[in-house]
């Protein structure tokens, strides 16, 4: 950090040329060195009083894990705050936080009075929103739902396209699209992701299920049985494939002739194809009968019930 006072002669030309001074608010020691932050902006570095830092109204982080905060607090207490936060100047000598709320909270709990910060010029609130979201996406460890919500806010409130969002956050457009799809899942599953109960891999598999009811059913099985992503993908494949495929030479159900063994066998074959399990039809003399559907485990029964849920919704 630059210090005030007289410049002393010493060896070398550098000692004869004073470093430029920068206007600074009272009690703040601001460096003349500029570094780049999000969006290619240059920012001065200063040590600022932690009590002058105001919250970020555009904070994308919704969940703060106390154990992670405690670990960060311990690290700051031992080594100091290595990564500066990012702020903009507010009124009355205060600063408005752009990114680094976890660091501010941990530093406050560790008893620090001052912390290093990048100070940048941001005039419009719309510009503040864009910068806050992008800075947090690039610097903070957000959970998948927080990332998805941030991408959606950039689209809705900053009028970005998915391609522009991808460029701003240095990601592929496909990555942005995959995150945005998470917001189509039921709120229970989104909350489960935020808590770390299910991974983004689980969620991406669940998205491919045709109904919210089926998504929740499989999600509950993930929690109950601790299913891996690969297991969930297999369940989704088994649920989805029969519903989308149809035999090329399938006859309409109205073509079933009473008492015809050949037609009944053809009908049973179609049911086996759709349900993915053994199906038998037992006709009776009075024109009635029964259909027997076999299953081989609780998981297989759940899959068959999911199929009936799809059929019920489409009927």
Backbone torsions as a table, in degrees:
resi	resn	phi	psi	omega
1	UNK	NA	142.0	177.2
2	UNK	-72.0	143.0	178.6
3	UNK	-116.7	149.4	179.5
4	UNK	-81.4	162.0	177.0
5	UNK	127.9	-172.3	-179.8
6	UNK	-77.4	145.2	175.6
7	UNK	-88.0	131.1	-173.8
8	UNK	-98.7	137.8	177.3
9	UNK	-65.3	143.1	178.5
10	UNK	-156.7	-169.9	-177.4
11	UNK	-74.8	140.0	174.9
12	UNK	93.7	155.4	-178.3
13	UNK	-65.2	-31.6	-178.8
14	UNK	-58.3	-30.6	-178.2
15	UNK	-71.9	-20.1	-178.7
16	UNK	-89.6	-13.8	-176.3
17	UNK	-109.4	111.0	-179.0
18	UNK	-69.5	145.6	175.6
19	UNK	-72.3	147.1	-178.3
20	UNK	-65.4	141.5	176.5
21	UNK	-93.1	153.9	-177.6
22	UNK	-124.3	135.8	177.4
23	UNK	-59.9	135.9	-175.5
24	UNK	-141.5	149.4	176.3
25	UNK	-70.8	159.7	-179.4
26	UNK	-55.5	140.3	174.2
27	UNK	72.1	1.2	178.4
28	UNK	-102.8	133.4	178.1
29	UNK	-103.5	100.1	-173.0
30	UNK	-104.9	135.1	-179.3
31	UNK	-83.7	149.1	176.0
32	UNK	-82.8	-7.4	-179.2
33	UNK	-74.2	130.6	179.7
34	UNK	-108.0	138.6	175.9
35	UNK	-129.1	160.1	179.6
36	UNK	-86.3	139.2	170.7
37	UNK	-121.1	-165.6	-175.6
38	UNK	-52.1	141.3	177.6
39	UNK	77.2	13.4	178.5
40	UNK	75.2	16.1	-178.5
41	UNK	-78.8	148.7	172.7
42	UNK	-94.2	145.8	-176.7
43	UNK	-142.1	138.0	173.0
44	UNK	-80.4	152.2	179.9
45	UNK	-106.8	134.5	178.8
46	UNK	-143.9	158.3	167.9
47	UNK	-97.5	117.6	-174.9
48	UNK	-117.6	155.8	180.0
49	UNK	-71.2	128.5	-174.8
50	UNK	-63.7	-27.7	-179.2
51	UNK	-73.2	-13.6	179.2
52	UNK	-90.4	-0.7	-176.3
53	UNK	-89.3	122.0	179.3
54	UNK	-97.1	151.4	-177.9
55	UNK	-61.9	159.4	177.2
56	UNK	-89.8	115.9	-179.6
57	UNK	-69.4	-13.4	-178.5
58	UNK	-108.5	21.7	-176.6
59	UNK	-58.1	119.7	178.2
60	UNK	-80.3	-20.7	-178.7
61	UNK	-75.5	128.6	179.9
62	UNK	-109.1	-23.2	-173.2
63	UNK	-121.3	128.2	177.9
64	UNK	-121.1	111.5	-179.1
65	UNK	-76.8	121.6	-175.0
66	UNK	-64.6	-37.3	179.5
67	UNK	-64.0	-41.9	178.3
68	UNK	-65.6	-37.7	176.6
69	UNK	-64.1	-40.8	178.9
70	UNK	-63.1	-40.5	179.3
71	UNK	-66.3	-40.5	178.1
72	UNK	-66.4	-39.9	178.1
73	UNK	-60.4	-42.8	179.4
74	UNK	-63.5	-41.0	179.0
75	UNK	-64.7	-42.1	179.8
76	UNK	-66.1	-39.4	179.7
77	UNK	-62.6	-34.1	-177.0
78	UNK	-86.4	-39.6	-170.6
79	UNK	-120.3	-6.2	-175.3
80	UNK	84.2	176.7	179.5
81	UNK	-88.7	109.4	-174.4
82	UNK	-78.5	-44.3	-176.2
83	UNK	-96.4	115.0	-180.0
84	UNK	-62.3	151.4	171.7
85	UNK	-80.7	175.9	176.8
86	UNK	-123.3	129.5	-177.9
87	UNK	-136.9	166.9	166.9
88	UNK	-123.4	155.7	-179.8
89	UNK	-69.6	134.6	174.8
90	UNK	-107.5	-158.5	-179.9
91	UNK	-89.7	157.4	174.9
92	UNK	58.1	35.4	176.5
93	UNK	75.0	8.4	178.7
94	UNK	-88.7	172.4	178.7
95	UNK	-130.7	142.8	177.4
96	UNK	-103.9	126.7	-176.0
97	UNK	-70.0	135.1	174.2
98	UNK	-104.2	-50.4	174.7
99	UNK	-147.0	148.8	177.7
100	UNK	114.5	27.0	-177.5
101	UNK	-63.5	-36.6	177.3
102	UNK	-60.4	-43.1	-179.0
103	UNK	-66.3	-38.9	178.6
104	UNK	-64.6	-45.9	-179.8
105	UNK	-61.1	-46.3	-178.3
106	UNK	-66.5	-39.7	179.7
107	UNK	-65.9	-37.7	178.0
108	UNK	-63.8	-44.4	179.3
109	UNK	-67.5	-28.4	178.9
110	UNK	-79.4	-6.3	175.8
111	UNK	89.2	13.5	178.9
112	UNK	-72.3	141.2	178.2
113	UNK	-94.8	-30.3	-178.4
114	UNK	-135.2	147.6	177.5
115	UNK	-139.6	153.6	178.8
116	UNK	-72.6	146.4	-178.1
117	UNK	-149.0	144.5	166.4
118	UNK	-83.2	126.5	178.2
119	UNK	-109.3	118.8	-177.4
120	UNK	-123.1	160.5	-179.3
121	UNK	-93.2	117.6	176.8
122	UNK	-134.8	120.8	-174.7
123	UNK	-98.0	-55.5	-173.8
124	UNK	-85.4	146.5	177.7
125	UNK	-64.4	-35.3	177.6
126	UNK	-61.9	-39.6	177.4
127	UNK	-67.0	-37.4	178.0
128	UNK	-63.6	-43.7	178.7
129	UNK	-59.2	-50.0	-179.5
130	UNK	-59.0	-47.6	-177.1
131	UNK	-66.9	-41.0	-179.1
132	UNK	-62.3	-44.6	-179.6
133	UNK	-64.9	-45.7	-176.9
134	UNK	-68.2	-42.4	178.2
135	UNK	-59.7	-45.1	-179.1
136	UNK	-67.9	-37.0	178.2
137	UNK	-64.0	-35.3	-176.1
138	UNK	-85.2	-29.8	-171.3
139	UNK	-108.9	-29.5	-173.4
140	UNK	-99.5	156.3	178.8
141	UNK	-93.0	87.7	-179.5
142	UNK	-89.4	150.1	175.2
143	UNK	-78.5	164.9	-173.4
144	UNK	-55.6	-37.3	-179.4
145	UNK	-69.1	-40.5	177.2
146	UNK	-62.6	-40.2	177.1
147	UNK	-62.7	-45.8	-179.2
148	UNK	-61.4	-43.7	179.4
149	UNK	-64.2	-38.4	178.3
150	UNK	-63.7	-44.1	177.1
151	UNK	-60.4	-42.7	-178.3
152	UNK	-66.3	-36.5	178.0
153	UNK	-67.4	-37.0	176.2
154	UNK	-62.4	-35.3	178.8
155	UNK	-74.0	-47.1	-174.4
156	UNK	-76.1	-44.1	-171.0
157	UNK	-98.6	-20.0	178.4
158	UNK	-111.0	0.1	177.1
159	UNK	59.8	37.5	176.2
160	UNK	-88.4	151.6	167.9
161	UNK	-86.1	167.7	176.8
162	UNK	-60.5	-37.2	179.1
163	UNK	-63.6	-41.6	179.6
164	UNK	-68.0	-38.5	176.0
165	UNK	-60.2	-45.9	-179.8
166	UNK	-58.3	-41.2	179.0
167	UNK	-67.1	-40.7	-178.1
168	UNK	-63.8	-37.4	-175.4
169	UNK	-103.3	7.7	176.7
170	UNK	58.9	46.8	176.8
171	UNK	-126.1	163.2	172.1
172	UNK	-71.5	152.4	178.2
173	UNK	-62.3	-35.4	179.0
174	UNK	-60.2	-38.8	178.2
175	UNK	-62.4	-45.5	178.2
176	UNK	-60.4	-45.0	-179.9
177	UNK	-60.7	-42.9	-179.4
178	UNK	-63.3	-38.1	177.2
179	UNK	-67.4	-43.1	-178.4
180	UNK	-62.6	-32.7	179.8
181	UNK	-64.5	-24.9	179.5
182	UNK	-60.7	-27.7	-177.3
183	UNK	-73.5	-8.4	176.8
184	UNK	-85.5	-11.1	-179.6
185	UNK	-74.9	156.0	176.8
186	UNK	-57.3	152.1	-176.3
187	UNK	-59.9	-32.5	179.8
188	UNK	-62.5	-39.2	-179.1
189	UNK	-73.1	-38.7	176.7
190	UNK	-61.1	-43.7	178.5
191	UNK	-62.7	-37.6	178.8
192	UNK	-64.4	-37.1	176.2
193	UNK	-66.4	-42.2	-179.3
194	UNK	-62.5	-31.5	178.6
195	UNK	-84.3	-7.4	-178.8
196	UNK	81.1	14.8	-179.7
197	UNK	-75.4	-34.3	174.8
198	UNK	-129.1	150.5	-176.9
199	UNK	-90.2	171.5	175.5
200	UNK	-64.3	-31.1	177.1
201	UNK	-62.6	-43.5	175.2
202	UNK	-59.4	-46.6	-175.8
203	UNK	-63.7	-41.0	-179.8
204	UNK	-64.2	-32.2	176.5
205	UNK	-71.0	-41.9	-178.0
206	UNK	-64.1	-30.6	-179.7
207	UNK	-57.3	-31.1	-175.1
208	UNK	-77.7	-6.1	176.5
209	UNK	-76.1	147.5	-167.7
210	UNK	-79.3	-12.3	-176.9
211	UNK	-145.1	155.2	178.5
212	UNK	-63.2	-38.0	-179.9
213	UNK	-60.6	-43.4	179.5
214	UNK	-69.3	-39.4	177.7
215	UNK	-59.0	-44.6	-179.8
216	UNK	-67.8	-36.0	179.2
217	UNK	-62.9	-46.4	-179.3
218	UNK	-70.1	-36.9	177.5
219	UNK	-59.5	-42.3	178.4
220	UNK	-64.0	-34.0	177.3
221	UNK	-68.9	-34.6	176.2
222	UNK	-60.7	-47.0	-179.2
223	UNK	-67.2	-40.8	-176.4
224	UNK	-70.4	-39.8	-172.3
225	UNK	-109.2	-0.6	-179.6
226	UNK	61.1	43.0	-175.8
227	UNK	-67.9	143.5	176.0
228	UNK	-79.5	168.4	177.8
229	UNK	-60.6	-41.8	-179.9
230	UNK	-62.9	-39.9	178.0
231	UNK	-63.9	-40.4	178.9
232	UNK	-66.1	-41.7	178.2
233	UNK	-59.8	-37.3	178.8
234	UNK	-68.7	-41.2	177.6
235	UNK	-61.2	-44.5	179.9
236	UNK	-62.3	-41.6	179.8
237	UNK	-63.2	-43.0	-178.1
238	UNK	-68.0	-32.3	178.0
239	UNK	-75.1	-42.3	-172.3
240	UNK	-81.6	-37.0	-173.3
241	UNK	-62.4	-49.5	-179.3
242	UNK	-62.2	-33.2	-177.2
243	UNK	-70.3	-25.7	-177.2
244	UNK	-91.4	-25.2	-174.5
245	UNK	-98.0	145.6	178.1
246	UNK	-134.8	141.4	177.0
247	UNK	-61.1	142.8	-177.5
248	UNK	-65.0	-36.0	-173.7
249	UNK	-108.2	29.0	-177.1
250	UNK	-66.6	134.6	177.1
251	UNK	-90.6	148.3	176.4
252	UNK	-63.7	151.4	-177.0
253	UNK	-60.1	-29.0	-179.0
254	UNK	-66.4	-13.2	-178.4
255	UNK	-83.1	-3.2	-180.0
256	UNK	-69.2	122.2	-179.0
257	UNK	-99.5	130.3	-179.1
258	UNK	-59.6	129.9	176.5
259	UNK	85.1	-3.6	-178.5
260	UNK	-90.7	110.1	-178.7
261	UNK	-62.2	-39.4	-177.8
262	UNK	-63.9	-44.1	-178.8
263	UNK	-69.1	-39.6	178.1
264	UNK	-63.4	-38.6	177.9
265	UNK	-65.7	-37.5	178.2
266	UNK	-65.1	-39.9	178.5
267	UNK	-65.3	-41.5	177.6
268	UNK	-63.1	-36.7	179.6
269	UNK	-65.1	-39.0	178.4
270	UNK	-65.7	-40.6	178.3
271	UNK	-65.5	-39.7	177.2
272	UNK	-60.7	-39.5	-178.9
273	UNK	-66.1	-43.5	-177.7
274	UNK	-70.3	-43.8	-174.4
275	UNK	-87.3	-16.6	179.1
276	UNK	68.7	31.5	178.6
277	UNK	-154.8	174.3	-179.6
278	UNK	-70.7	135.3	178.1
279	UNK	-134.8	132.6	177.5
280	UNK	-126.2	141.6	177.3
281	UNK	-113.4	125.1	-180.0
282	UNK	-114.2	100.4	179.1
283	UNK	-76.8	154.4	176.8
284	UNK	-118.3	165.8	-174.9
285	UNK	-66.5	-28.9	-177.1
286	UNK	-85.2	11.6	178.7
287	UNK	91.3	-9.9	177.2
288	UNK	-88.3	-172.8	179.0
289	UNK	172.3	-171.3	179.3
290	UNK	-142.8	151.0	176.9
291	UNK	-113.3	124.0	-179.3
292	UNK	-106.3	121.2	179.1
293	UNK	-112.2	122.5	-177.9
294	UNK	-92.2	148.6	170.6
295	UNK	-139.5	159.9	-167.8
296	UNK	-119.6	-2.5	177.7
297	UNK	-168.5	168.3	175.9
298	UNK	-60.3	-37.2	179.6
299	UNK	-65.7	-41.4	179.6
300	UNK	-66.1	-37.4	176.9
301	UNK	-64.1	-41.9	177.5
302	UNK	-60.9	-39.2	178.0
303	UNK	-61.9	-44.4	-179.1
304	UNK	-65.1	-41.0	177.4
305	UNK	-63.4	-36.0	176.7
306	UNK	-62.4	-39.6	178.4
307	UNK	-62.2	-42.6	178.2
308	UNK	-65.2	-32.7	176.4
309	UNK	-63.9	-40.3	177.9
310	UNK	-64.1	-45.4	-179.3
311	UNK	-62.3	-41.2	-179.8
312	UNK	-62.2	-40.3	-177.9
313	UNK	-70.3	-32.8	-176.2
314	UNK	-85.6	-13.1	-178.1
315	UNK	-79.2	NA	NA
